[in-house]
Amino acid sequence: MRVSVVQTNSQENRDENVCRAIKLIDRAAEQGAQLVVLPEYVTFLGRSELVWENAEDLDGPSSQAFAAAARRHGIWLLAGSLYERTAIVGMCHNTSQLFDPEGRVSALYRKIHLFDVDIATGSYRESEQIIAGNEPVLAQVGNLPLGITICYDLRFPELYRLLALAGAKVLTVSAAFTTHTGKDHWEVLLRARAIENQCYVLASSQTGTHPPDRSCYGHSMIIDPWGMLIAQVSDGEGVATADLDLAKLDQLRTDLPSLANRRPAAYGEILV
């Protein structure tokens, strides 16, 4: 299967963000991609006071535009994430939608781990506007089992192990990873998730600066189950495309059966 990760620099104009994303989807489709992955907050990335007015229902205009793009190209499209309105005014879910080649939503994932941190470049409190999801999601892209995750999830390896044990062969990470953390951790964590779970990892991230003072690392990439980087977008908006060799993945799991060699019965309480 040929896949693409898309890198965007989303701002505060939702319609413009969606239009730019669709142009990049078009480019990925021209390169033969059968599955295209978009970054986190692809529809809006800006000031917190503007989030609610740019949040949407799941059948809103952005979702309809992405569904139409998937249908027009006959591709699978993971629409990164958007702010999904909830019944609580001012509160949203951070939600990924997977569209099938007919433009239907075939899977829905709401971000489980919320980015509430204090780092050198500032404090982030995603929980002030986001309600966390509670369910890992393993989707089917044709016959391909795909685990869907979002950004800060990347720091929680137990989620990825659960997806791998459930059958995932591909793991997606739609992100808006900060430059401060990304320069040291982004590629390291992505390669670790690929190696330890013997999965392909498709990581699509925001890049550049966003209002009021956020900076995202970019470097969207595709990593194979051996942990090797096989395609990347370094700077600016763009697309990276690669072919997944699932026979190679299956052979690796046979030759180096680390998932099969687990000993859950021994993973009890630690003796101190």
C-alpha positions, 0 to 999 in steps of 0.5 A: 500500500502506498501512503502519504503524510501531509504537513500543514501550517494551520492558522486561524482562518478555518476555510483557508486551512481546509483548502490548503489541506485539500490541495496537499491531499490532491498532491498525495493522490497524484503520487498514488497514495491510497491512504493519506494522513493529516495533522492534528488541529488541521482545521484551526490552530490559533488563540484559545478564545477562538476555539469554540467558534471554530469548533464543528459538529462531526458532519460540519463543513470541514468534515464534508470537504474532507469526505468529498476529497476522499470520495473524489480520489477514491482514497482512505483519508485520516483527517488529522483532528479537529475541534469537535463540539460537545453539549457543554458550551466551550468544551470540545473533543480533539477528534480524528475521522477516518474516511473510506474511499466512498467518503463515509466515516469508518472510524472515529478517535477522540484523543485520550491523553491531554497536553497539560504541561509546563515547558520552557516555552510556556504552559499548555492546558488542553484540558481547559477546552478539551474533554478526553476520550476513553477508547483506543481505536483500531480501524480497518483500512481495507484489510490493513489494521490501523491504530489511530493516535494523536500527538501527546498520546505518543508519550504513552507506550501502553496505548501503542502496545494495546493497539499492536496486541489487538492486531495493528500493523500501522500506527498513525500519529496526527500531531502539533508537536511543539518545536521545543520538545520536538527537536529532541523527542519527536523522531526518537519516540516515533522510532521507539513506537515502531521498533517496540511494536514492529509496526509502520508509523505514519506521523503527520505534524503541524509546522511553523508558527501559529497564533499567538505564540506557538511553534510546531516542529514539523518533520512529518515522517514515515517509519518502518517496523525496523525503526528506519526513516523511509520518508520525511517532510522537513520544513514547510508545508508538504507531502511525504509518500512511501510504500508499505511492505507488509510481507516484510513486516510479517517476516520481521515478526517471525524472525524477531518475535518480541510481541510473541515472547511477552510474558504477561504473567510475570508482569505483576507487582514490582517487589521492593 
